[in-house]
C-alpha cells in the first residue's frame, strides 16, 4: 500500500519535472535569455532606447522560457495569450497605431519652414535599397531582401509592418535588429558623418527656421497625405495614420484625441509590440544563420543610409547659394530614428563649433525620413506583395 | 448660400451615386461559356446544361444584382439578376456561374434562356440600357462539351473576339489559364536579379513624392510670407510702429528666454514676509471640526 503511494508520488513528480523549464532547457534558450538580459542592462544602465529595449528584452526572456510543447502558452502556439497578442504584429495592426501616436507627437514645423530638407529624407532611403541589393546577392528572395532592407529606414514600426507582410518568418530578427541599431545610432552614425565631410563643411551655419503659421501646420498633414498616398497607395496604413495623428495635433480642436494618441495609446501599443516581438525570438526560430545575416545587413543598411543622406546634402549644396547652404552633418538625420539621429547631428556639430546648434535643422530631415521610409515601404509592398 | 451649397452637394451625390455603381459594374466581363453540355459539370439539381461565366476584373467587390443577361439585342432586360441575393456580390478577381438552362425558377443563377438557340450573349448594366460586355457565339466552331472563353481572365475585346479562344478544357468558376499566377516576387527576381531596377524605381518614386511635397509647401510658404508682410505693412500704416516681419526667429527665442528667465527670477526672489506669526483664525466654523460630519446619524426605525 505504502509502496504504491510512493510509487505514484514519484511518478507524479517525474511527470511534473518533465513539464518544468529545467527539463526542457536547451543551450539556445540560455543564449537568448542572456541576450534579453543584455538588452535590459543596456536599457537601464546605458539608457539606450529604454522604452523599446526593456519590453523587447523582457519579451526575449518570456519567449525563451523552456516549456513542454502543446500547453498553449508559447507565442507560436495558436490560441495562446501571447499568440493572440502577437497577431497584432503578424497582421500589421500595431505599426499603424504607433504611427498615429508618432504623428500626434511630431512637430513638422522645421520641415514646413524649410521644405527642401524633405529631399534629404528621400536620399537617406538609399540604405533600404542598398541593403536590398546586397541581400539579393546573398541569396535572399526579393520579399525577404525587401523586409531586411527596410531596417535601413531606421523605423521600427515600418520594419515590423513590412516584414509581417513580406517575410513573416523573419519578423522577430528584423524587429530586434531594427530596434537594436536605432539604439546604436549614436555609435554607428558619427564615424560615417565625419568620414564623408570636411572640417569646413561641418562648420556651415544654417539660417534660423522661420515661424510657421497654424494654417500651414494644418495643411501639411492633409496635403502630405493626399500627395503621398495618391502616389503610393500601398503606404496608406502607415502614412494615413501618421498624417491623421498629426492633424489631430495641429487642428487645435482635438486636443484630447491627440493626447490619447501620443500618450496612453502609443504606450499600450509599444508595450504590446515590444513584448510580443521579443517573445517571437524563440531560440529555435531565432538562433539561425539567417538572423546573423540580418544583423549584418541591418548594420550595412544604416551605414549606407547615413552616407546617402550626408552625400546628398553635399551634392545639393553645389546648387545652393552661399548663405543658403545646408550643413551636411544633418544628412544623417534623414534615416528617421526620431529624434536620436537629429540629436547625433547636433552633438557632432557642437564638437566642431560650440555655438552651432543643428538640432532644429536636423529635425526637418528627421521627420522627412519617417515619411520617406513609409513611402519606401509602400513601394516595396506594392511591387512584391 | 449654405443652403445652395447643400443642394448642390445633394445633387452631386444623386448624380454621382448611380454613376459610381455603374462604373463598378463596368468591371464585370463575360469570361467563358459552354453551349451544349452533355458530359460536363452539372448543377445542384443534377442537371447538365449550358453555362455562362462572369468575371469581376476589378480589385473591389461588385454587386451585379439588378444587372441583366440576355441573348436578344432587342430585349436587353431579358433576365434580371435578382437584387436581394447576397451571392450576387462578386469578390475581387472572382468568377460567378450562371446556368443557361431556361429554368429561372431554380434560383438566382439559372437564367430564362438557353444558349443552343442563341447567337450572342450580352451582359447589361442595372440601368437596362448600357451594354457592359457582349460576345457572339461561334456555334459552328463549338463541339459538344467544348467551351469558349477568354485566354486570360477578363482580358481582351469587349465586343470582338480578340483574346477569346476555344478552350482546351472547361473551367467553370475558376481561372481560364488553369495555372496559378506567378507571384510578383518571382517575376522581379527574374527580371531584376541584382535589385538595381527596383532601387532606381523606388528611389525615384520616393523622391517624386517628397519633391511634390517640397514644391507645394515651398509655394505655400512663399504665399504665407507674402501675406504676413502685407499684414505687417497694414499694421505699420495704422499704428506707425515699425514692421516686424523680418525679425528672425532667433530674436524671438532670445526675447522668450529672457522673459522666461525674468519670470523665474521673479519667482525665486519674490519679496517675502520674513516675520513668522501665528494669527488667530478669523473663521471659527470648519466642516473638519463639525460634529455633524464626524458623528454617525442615529438609526431610524
Contacts between the chains, C-beta under 8 A, distances in Angstrom:
chain1	res1	chain2	res2	distance
A	111	B	217	8.0
A	112	B	217	5.8
A	112	B	221	7.0
A	113	B	221	7.2
A	115	B	213	6.9
A	115	B	214	4.6
A	115	B	217	4.1
A	115	B	218	5.2
A	115	B	221	6.7
A	116	B	214	6.0
A	116	B	218	7.6
A	118	B	210	4.5
A	118	B	211	7.7
A	118	B	213	5.6
A	118	B	214	4.8
A	118	B	217	7.9
A	119	B	207	7.1
A	119	B	210	6.1
A	119	B	211	6.8
A	119	B	214	6.4
A	121	B	210	6.3
A	122	B	203	7.5
A	122	B	206	4.8
A	122	B	207	4.7
A	122	B	209	7.7
A	122	B	210	4.3
A	122	B	211	7.7
A	123	B	207	7.9
A	125	B	202	7.8
A	125	B	203	6.6
A	125	B	206	5.2
A	126	B	199	8.0
A	126	B	203	6.7
A	128	B	202	7.8
A	129	B	195	6.8
A	129	B	198	6.8
A	129	B	199	3.6
A	129	B	202	5.9
A	129	B	203	6.1
A	130	B	199	7.4
A	132	B	195	5.0
A	132	B	198	6.6
A	132	B	199	6.7
A	133	B	194	5.9
A	133	B	195	3.7
A	133	B	196	6.8
A	133	B	198	8.0
A	133	B	199	6.0
A	135	B	195	8.0
A	136	B	189	7.9
A	136	B	193	6.7
A	136	B	194	6.2
A	136	B	195	4.6
A	137	B	194	6.8
A	141	B	185	6.2
A	141	B	189	6.7
A	142	B	185	4.5
A	142	B	188	4.9
A	142	B	189	5.1
A	142	B	192	8.0
A	142	B	195	7.6
A	142	B	198	7.6
A	143	B	185	4.6
A	145	B	195	6.8
A	208	B	248	5.1
A	208	B	249	4.6
A	208	B	250	4.7
A	209	B	249	6.1
A	210	B	221	7.7
A	210	B	225	7.2
A	210	B	249	6.3
A	211	B	249	5.8
A	211	B	252	7.2
A	212	B	224	8.0
A	213	B	224	5.5
A	213	B	228	7.6
A	215	B	224	7.4
A	216	B	217	7.5
A	216	B	220	5.9
A	216	B	221	7.0
A	216	B	224	5.9
A	219	B	220	6.3
A	220	B	217	6.9
A	223	B	213	7.3
A	223	B	216	5.7
A	223	B	217	7.6
A	223	B	220	8.0
A	224	B	213	5.8
A	227	B	209	6.5
A	227	B	212	5.1
A	227	B	213	5.6
A	227	B	216	6.9
A	228	B	209	5.0
A	228	B	213	7.2
A	231	B	205	6.5
A	231	B	208	6.4
A	231	B	209	4.7
A	231	B	212	7.4
A	232	B	205	6.5
A	232	B	209	6.4
A	368	B	210	6.6
A	371	B	209	7.9
A	371	B	210	6.9
A	371	B	213	7.7
A	372	B	206	5.5
A	372	B	210	6.3
A	375	B	205	7.2
A	375	B	206	5.1
A	375	B	209	5.1
A	375	B	210	7.5
A	376	B	202	6.1
A	376	B	206	5.4
A	379	B	201	7.7
A	379	B	202	4.5
A	379	B	205	5.3
A	379	B	206	7.0
A	380	B	202	6.8
A	383	B	184	6.4
A	383	B	188	6.4
A	383	B	198	6.7
A	383	B	201	7.9
A	383	B	202	7.6
A	384	B	184	5.7
A	384	B	185	4.9
A	384	B	188	6.6
A	385	B	184	7.1
